[in-house]
Amino acid sequence: MGVVGCFLDLNFVVDSSGSLSLNDWDIAKQFVVAITDQFTIGPDNVQVAFVLFSTEATVEWDLTRYRNKSNLKQAILDRDYLEDQTNLNDALYLTWTEVFAPGRGTRPGAIKVTIILTDGEDNVPVKGTPLTIQNATACKNEGIRLIAIGVSDKVNQQRMGQIVSDPQRDYYNVTDFSVLTSVVDQLRPEIICRTEPSIRSYLTCS
């Protein structure tokens, strides 16, 4: 797989709620590793942050923590499975208030992208909370492009279309974790780093 450099601040927002199995969680981590493996990691190329969420959301590391690919990939694989609920709301709040906040490592002129991976509908503090949409809007208002991958038919695709930056190019749906790798090629560096609009339609894998 080729490696393409770009000036990118990339954040992963990853669901570790109880609807995943341990095997699903391993596949999810391998998916994040496969995406990062396509990039040149470092302060002059791509920086990567990671937000993990279940009932609570936490910034596992900021954009400046890992300066080489091997350490970054190992950190991803070391994340624990949390179980419990799906607090995408707080994960997006942390994205714009901490990960991409001024002085926290985001670089002037860098493309800002967050990739969300989830297998269900957000339900903290309540299912369908408007806070998730509000925090997604705040991210987009800060110039953060939101891309999402919904895994399984439990994902509310209409709602995810409201969360992402562009429902025609930035939302992907797959039936289960076993086919999640099919999305890796759709998230090549030239696609993630692209700033101009795209005319790609929804991708649905079966």
C-alpha positions as a printed Julia matrix, in Angstrom:
206×3 Matrix{Float64}:
   0.0    0.0    0.0
   1.42   3.36  -0.97
   1.95   6.16   1.5
   0.86   9.65   0.53
   1.93  12.7    2.51
  -0.37  15.6    3.26
  -0.58  18.35   5.86
  -3.4   16.83   7.89
  -4.62  16.89  11.49
  -6.63  13.67  11.75
  -8.81  12.62  14.68
 -10.53   9.27  15.19
 -13.76   9.1   17.22
 -14.31   5.4   17.93
 -17.29   3.63  19.48
 -16.44   1.02  22.12
 -19.97   0.45  23.42
 -21.58  -2.8   24.53
 -23.2   -3.54  21.18
 -19.76  -4.55  19.87
 -18.28  -7.97  20.55
 -14.63  -8.38  21.48
 -13.99  -9.59  17.93
 -15.76  -6.52  16.54
 -13.54  -4.33  18.72
 -10.39  -6.0   17.4
 -11.59  -5.46  13.83
 -12.4   -1.8   14.6
  -8.88  -1.21  15.88
  -7.34  -2.93  12.87
  -9.46  -0.69  10.66
  -8.09   2.45  12.33
  -4.56   1.06  11.97
  -5.16   0.39   8.27
  -6.28   3.98   7.71
  -3.28   5.47   9.54
  -0.91   3.09   7.75
  -1.6    4.94   4.48
  -0.09   8.18   5.77
   3.3    9.61   6.6
   3.08  10.31  10.33
   5.0   13.21  11.82
   4.93  16.92  12.73
   5.4   18.0    9.11
   2.87  15.57   7.64
  -0.01  13.85   9.44
  -0.82  14.11  13.13
  -3.34  11.71  14.68
  -5.52  12.05  17.79
  -7.9    9.47  19.22
 -11.2    9.9   21.09
 -12.75   6.77  22.59
 -16.37   6.64  23.68
 -18.91   4.42  25.36
 -20.94   5.83  28.29
 -18.21   8.45  28.67
 -15.85   9.89  26.09
 -12.14  10.48  26.6
  -9.32  11.95  24.57
  -6.93   9.01  24.6
  -4.18  11.16  23.11
  -3.87  14.51  21.4
  -2.53  15.39  17.97
   1.08  15.79  19.09
   1.47  12.64  21.21
   2.79  10.19  18.6
   5.46  11.25  16.11
   6.08   7.94  14.36
   3.84   5.32  12.83
   4.95   2.28  14.81
   4.2    3.85  18.2
   0.9    5.23  16.94
  -0.26   1.86  15.6
   0.66   0.1   18.84
  -1.24   2.7   20.87
  -4.36   2.06  18.77
  -4.1   -1.71  19.22
  -3.65  -1.28  22.99
  -7.02   0.47  23.51
  -9.33  -1.43  25.84
 -12.87  -2.5   25.06
 -15.21  -0.45  27.27
 -18.77  -1.78  26.64
 -21.83   0.13  27.96
 -23.63   3.02  26.16
 -22.98   5.25  23.11
 -21.95   8.79  24.02
 -21.13  10.25  20.62
 -22.36  13.59  21.91
 -19.45  14.03  24.35
 -16.97  12.58  21.85
 -17.83  15.33  19.37
 -17.77  17.94  22.15
 -14.21  16.87  23.04
 -13.29  16.98  19.36
 -13.9   20.71  18.96
 -13.17  21.84  22.54
 -10.0   19.82  23.16
  -8.53  17.98  20.17
  -8.79  20.92  17.77
  -8.76  23.73  20.35
  -6.17  26.49  19.81
  -2.89  25.65  21.5
  -3.63  21.92  21.68
  -1.55  20.84  18.69
  -3.63  21.63  15.62
  -1.5   23.49  13.08
  -2.32  26.61  11.06
  -3.08  25.62   7.49
  -3.57  21.94   8.27
  -6.61  20.13   6.91
  -8.76  19.11   9.89
 -10.65  15.81   9.65
 -12.44  13.57  12.16
 -13.4   10.0   11.25
 -16.26   8.58  13.34
 -16.72   4.83  13.65
 -19.94   3.64  15.3
 -22.3    0.66  15.22
 -25.41   2.18  16.78
 -27.37   5.31  17.56
 -26.04   7.7   20.18
 -28.02   7.44  23.43
 -26.33   9.63  26.07
 -27.92  11.49  27.82
 -30.95  10.17  25.88
 -31.43   8.42  22.55
 -31.56  10.93  19.73
 -30.24  13.78  21.87
 -30.03  17.11  20.0
 -26.69  17.73  21.73
 -24.97  15.38  19.28
 -26.16  17.42  16.3
 -25.2   20.64  18.07
 -21.68  19.41  18.75
 -21.34  18.08  15.2
 -22.36  21.53  13.95
 -19.82  23.16  16.25
 -17.11  20.89  14.8
 -18.06  21.84  11.26
 -18.19  25.53  12.17
 -14.57  25.16  13.34
 -13.58  23.83   9.91
 -13.41  20.18  10.96
 -14.6   17.82   8.26
 -16.65  14.99   9.77
 -16.58  11.6    8.06
 -18.5    8.65   9.5
 -18.7    4.91   9.04
 -21.87   3.28  10.34
 -21.6   -0.46  10.95
 -24.84  -2.52  11.03
 -28.46  -1.72  10.31
 -28.89  -0.29  13.83
 -27.28   2.95  12.74
 -29.73   5.79  12.07
 -28.49   6.76   8.62
 -30.62   9.89   8.38
 -29.16  11.13  11.64
 -25.62  10.29  10.53
 -26.29  12.3    7.38
 -26.94  15.3    9.65
 -23.75  14.69  11.6
 -21.26  14.38   8.73
 -20.02  17.3    6.7
 -21.51  16.07   3.43
 -23.9   13.08   3.39
 -23.1   12.44  -0.26
 -19.36  11.97   0.22
 -18.69  11.62   3.95
 -20.98   8.83   5.16
 -20.31   5.13   4.62
 -22.5    2.24   5.72
 -21.49  -1.4    5.99
 -23.56  -4.34   7.18
 -21.18  -5.62   9.85
 -17.59  -5.49  11.05
 -16.54  -8.42   8.89
 -16.7   -6.19   5.8
 -15.34  -3.03   7.42
 -12.06  -3.38   5.53
 -13.97  -2.64   2.31
 -14.08   1.01   3.38
 -10.31   1.42   3.74
  -9.82   1.92   0.02
 -12.6    4.54   0.04
 -10.64   6.53   2.62
  -7.37   6.84   0.77
  -5.17   9.83   1.63
  -6.11  11.7   -1.54
  -9.77  11.43  -0.48
  -9.3   12.35   3.16
  -6.97  15.22   2.33
  -9.2   16.58  -0.41
 -10.82  19.91   0.41
 -12.92  20.45  -2.72
 -16.44  19.01  -2.97
 -16.95  15.5   -4.29
 -19.87  14.0   -6.16
 -19.54  10.47  -4.78
 -22.79   8.87  -3.63
 -23.36   6.71  -0.55
 -21.32   3.53  -0.33
 -23.26   0.51   0.89
 -21.52  -2.83   1.27
 -23.37  -6.11   1.66
